[in-house]
Amino acid sequence: MDRYIGAIDQGTTSTRFMVFDRRGEIICSARREHAQIHPQPGWVEHDALEILRNTQEVIETALRGANLTARNLLALGITNQRETTILWDRQSGMPLSPALVWQDTRTEPIIRELAGGSSGATAGAGVDRFRAKTGLPLASYFSASKLRWLLNEIGTAQTRARDGEALFGTVDSWLIWNLTGGPAGGLHITDVSNASRTQLMNLSTLDWDAELLAAFDIPAACLPRIRSSSEVYAPATLAAVRGVSIAGILGDQQAALVGQACFDAGEAKNTYGTGCFLLMNTGTRVVHSSCGLVSTIAYRFGSEPPRYALEGSVAVAGALVQWLRDNLRLIGHSADIEALARQVQDNGDVYFVPAFSGLFAPYWNAGARGIIAGLTAFANRGHIARAALEATAYQTRDVLEAMSQEGRSPVKELRVDGGMVLNDLLMQFQADILDLPVVTPATTETTALGAAYAAGLAVGYWDGIDALRANWRIARRWLPAMSQSERVRLCGSWKKAVQRCTDWLP
């Protein structure tokens, strides 16, 4: 019987299930979108039960379509949208509220209060109050303030959390708990990569930190147990995959780093999804940033020392294309954006800064809001579409510039993945504006592949990272073709647009 590794890829806009063979090639897959809920400006929610239903559905659909069963799967890996926060009832398994998505900014008042400091050596340290321990600035992006908000707003949630009757988790924890029994003994765990994004884990101890829990007033009893990214956790109880070992967990961006085989310090990848995330492996030591980047756990395989990374997070990339589709109805399908953008020769001096949830790395300006700058009567739909695509490339350049300022080895080429790499116009512009080659691997679904690699390593499907490196193959390379003078002109105008949108809110 042929044996494979399955991977659940639960993202911000959709859930996918993929099955991979030993060469890292996709055997089958299925995908389903879920609703994006915006009850108020700056609020972004998901229905955790819808995500669970979709996960079950895509597993069944993919396996049935390929005529596979649980017996064909040696292990399952899970990768997930990070920071999105779920609080649920241990007895019933029902969420106590909608999931607060990583893009949600409702917790800004909590962040401002914490940034003022309160006592001890970190008092008055501002947004860097907990950076030495967590590698993260204080921001609504991370899970801790979202959990604090839920515990404040939901009736008896604080008491129930203290008693262990209300459970917190990022999406990986929610899925694993349900896939291993739910109220009937489900496993409440997370891995180090996801835990490092909560702002509650100490990067040095790899455990929940008492000072951080006290500062956010989070009861330890509601938290999942932190595990390695690659180990056998428990067998699944879901009928379609019953008995298959769940053996890998990685936050989506760390999973893409693994899927791109960036195992050596200095290797970097950029993922173009709902947001845009550039990670550089920094090896076995934490590198603290002074240029607006965050320090995070890249992965930990088994009992090996953890690997760390520097990360630059951009909140809105593919989500801007979706916004043009759904809110402005400028296009009928996301894939139509390239054809519309190609109707014009250039951006017409139009710049789109999509700071819908503020600006993330390297600016970290929560008061920023989105703008379209440089409009004249000459501008048309094509210029808006082109400016929207170019915004992702400019934001990537901002992050890469910050990485170079950290004194890291210069990136010689950028490995890229995610849905937007199918857009040839964007990828060529990315190479042009970076003045670097941009490279896609043969398997562009590197997020799911990374989760599969983590699970496969745990059960011996792959015998080490050299086998994973051997699977990485180049599919396409874009080379820069823009003049330096044009690059300087465009980047200068982009910087002016960014300046115009910062501190829109007090």
C-alpha positions, 0 to 999 in steps of 0.5 A: 500500500502507498503511504503518504503524509497529510497536512491540514492548512488552516489559513485566514480565508480558507482551509485546505487539506493536502496529501504529499508523497516522499518527494514533496509532491501533492497527491490530492487536495481540497479547499473551502473558504470561510466567512470574513466577519467585520461587525465594526471598523477594525474588528475581524472575526471568524466562526470557529465552528465553521472552520472546524466543519470545513476542516472535516469536509476538506479532509473527506473530500480530498481523500475520497477524490483520490480514492484514499483512506486513513490507511494510506496516511502515515501521519498528519501535520497541522499548520494554521493562521497564527495569533487568531484567538479562540476561547471555548467551553471544555464540557460542551466544546462550544466557542464562547465567542467568535474567534478574534482574527490576528488582523483585529484591532479592538484591543488597542486600549489594552495595548496602550495601557500596558505600554505605559508600564506599571512596575518593575524594571520594564515600567515605562518601556512602551511597546518594547516592554516585553520584547526581551522575553517574547521578541515581540512589541506590544501590539493588538496583532498578538494573542495575549491582548485578544484573550484578555479582551475576551475574558473581560467581555464574556460574563464569567469567562475569567472564573471559568478560565481560572478553573480550567473550564474555559480553554484558550487556543490558537487555531491549531489548539482548537483543531487538535482538541476537536480532532482528538476527541473534543469534550471526550478527552481532546488533547489541549496542546500547541507547539512552540512556533504558535506559542511564541506568537501569543506574547505569553511564552518566554523565548528562552524557557519555551514555556508560559511566563509568570510575569507575562501571565500576570501582566495580562491577567491570564489564568494558566489553567486555560492555556494549552501545553507547549510541545515540539513542532515535530513529535507524535502527539495523539491519534486522530478520532475523526472518522476519515482519518481515525487512528492516524497520528497527528505528529506536526504543528507549525504556525503558517509562516514557520511552516512555509520556512520549513517547506522552503527548506530554509534550515540554515541561518541566513536563508529567507522566504516570503509568503504572499497570502492574506498578509505577507510574511518574510522570515529569515532563519537565525539559527539557534540564537535569538536575534533581537531587532532594533529595526521593527522586526520581531524575533520568533521561534522558527521550529523545534524538531523533537528534542533538538534545540529550537531554531529562531527567526527574524520576521517582518509581518505585513497585514494586508497583501492578498487581502487587498485583492479580495477587498477590491473584489468583495467591497469595491467589486472592481473584479469578479474573481481574485485572478482577474486582478492581473489582467486589469492591471496589465491594461495600463503601462504603469501605476500612473503615479498612484500608490495604495497603502493598505493600512486597514489594521494599521501598519505592521513591520517595520513601522508598527503604527497602529494609528495608520489607515489605508489611503490611495495617494496620487490620484488625478483625473487620468487614473482609472480602474487599471491604475488602482489594480496595479497600485494594489499589486505593487503595494505588496512588493513595496511592503516586502521591500520595506521589510527586507531593508529592515533586515539588511539594517540588522547586519544580517547577511545580505539576501542573494535571492528571495524564495517566495510562495503563496497564492500571489506568486501565480501573478507574473506581473507582481513577481516581476515587479517584486524582482525589479523593486528589490533588485534581486532574483525572485525564485519559486519552488516546484511545490508552491504550497510550501505552508502545507508542505512544511506541516507535512515535513514536520509530521513526516520527520516525527514518524520517520517518513523522511530521515532528516532535513537533508532529505527535505533539502533534496526535495526543493527544486526551482520552478521559475526565476524572475530577474530584475530589469528596472533601472536604478533611477526608476527604482529610486523614484518609485520607492521615494513616492511610496515612502511619501504615501506611507508618511501620509497614512501614518497616525491617521488615528490618535 
